[in-house]
Each structure stands twice: as structure tokens, then as C-alpha cells.
Amino acid sequence: MTEVFVLQHVHVFEEGGEDVKMLGVYSSRALATMAMNRHRVLPGFADAPNLASPESDEGFHITPYTLNEDTGWDEGFITV
């Protein structure tokens, strides 16, 4: 296995800000999708507003990650 699929849920608050929940890491997109479908009917997840984003499914995000590779912070970060 060289790739995993991370399932997250993002709830954006009307007054600003967001709450990101990592729900699981799966060995296939199909397993991550099954987990998303289990979560989408639970309290809170079912009530969260739909995020108007092409990669979002009512706040859920499935993101593939390649194992043993950096995820994009290879230049560090700054705090503003």
C-alpha cells in the first residue's frame, strides 16, 4: 500500500471560523466513502451546512495521501 485516504468533516460557522474533524484513515477511497455515508446520518453531521465546494460533499472531504512523503510544509510556516 502506498496511498491512504483521509476522511475529514468541516463545519463552517455562520459567524466565521470552522471546526475540522478527522474521522479516519482508510486503505481505499471506497472504504472512506462507506465511512462518510455512515457519518452523514449522525447528529451534527446531518445538520451541518453544505459547503459550496466541488471537492466537498456536505462538509465531508476525502483526501488521498501518499505514504512516506511530505504533505506540503517543506518550507516551514510563519504566524501573522
C-alpha positions as CSV (number, residue, x, y, z in Angstrom):
1,M,0.0,0.0,0.0
2,T,1.4,3.4,-1.0
3,E,-1.6,5.6,-0.6
4,V,-4.2,6.1,2.1
5,F,-7.4,8.2,2.1
6,V,-8.2,10.6,4.9
7,L,-11.8,11.4,5.7
8,Q,-12.5,14.8,7.4
9,H,-15.6,16.8,8.1
10,V,-15.5,20.6,8.0
11,H,-18.3,22.6,9.7
12,V,-18.1,26.3,8.8
13,F,-19.8,28.6,11.4
14,E,-22.0,31.5,10.2
15,E,-20.1,34.0,12.4
16,G,-16.8,32.8,10.9
17,G,-14.3,30.1,11.7
18,E,-14.6,26.4,11.2
19,D,-14.4,23.1,13.1
20,V,-12.4,20.4,11.3
21,K,-12.8,16.8,12.5
22,M,-10.6,13.9,11.2
23,L,-12.9,10.9,11.0
24,G,-10.5,8.2,9.8
25,V,-7.7,7.0,7.6
26,Y,-8.6,4.2,5.1
27,S,-6.8,1.9,2.7
28,S,-9.2,2.7,-0.3
29,R,-11.5,5.5,-1.4
30,A,-14.4,3.0,-1.4
31,L,-13.8,2.4,2.4
32,A,-13.6,6.1,3.1
33,T,-16.8,6.7,1.1
34,M,-18.6,4.0,3.1
35,A,-17.4,5.7,6.4
36,M,-18.6,9.0,5.1
37,N,-22.0,7.5,4.4
38,R,-22.2,6.1,8.0
39,H,-21.3,9.5,9.4
40,R,-23.6,11.7,7.3
41,V,-26.8,10.5,9.1
42,L,-25.4,11.1,12.6
43,P,-26.4,14.1,14.7
44,G,-24.4,17.2,13.9
45,F,-23.1,15.8,10.6
46,A,-26.6,15.6,9.2
47,D,-27.3,19.2,10.3
48,A,-24.1,20.8,9.1
49,P,-24.5,23.2,6.2
50,N,-23.3,22.2,2.8
51,L,-20.0,23.7,1.8
52,A,-20.2,25.1,-1.7
53,S,-17.1,23.4,-2.9
54,P,-16.6,21.0,-5.8
55,E,-14.4,18.7,-3.6
56,S,-16.9,18.8,-0.7
57,D,-19.8,16.5,-0.1
58,E,-21.8,18.4,2.6
59,G,-18.7,19.2,4.5
60,F,-17.0,15.8,4.0
61,H,-13.6,15.6,2.3
62,I,-11.8,12.5,1.2
63,T,-8.1,13.3,0.5
64,P,-5.6,10.8,-0.8
65,Y,-2.1,10.9,0.7
66,T,1.0,9.0,-0.4
67,L,2.8,7.3,2.4
68,N,6.3,8.4,3.3
69,E,6.0,11.8,1.5
70,D,5.9,15.3,3.0
71,T,2.4,16.9,2.8
72,G,3.4,20.4,1.7
73,W,5.1,22.1,4.7
74,D,8.6,21.6,3.3
75,E,9.3,25.4,3.5
76,G,8.1,25.8,7.1
77,F,5.4,28.4,8.2
78,I,5.0,31.8,9.6
79,T,2.5,33.2,12.1
80,V,0.9,36.5,11.1
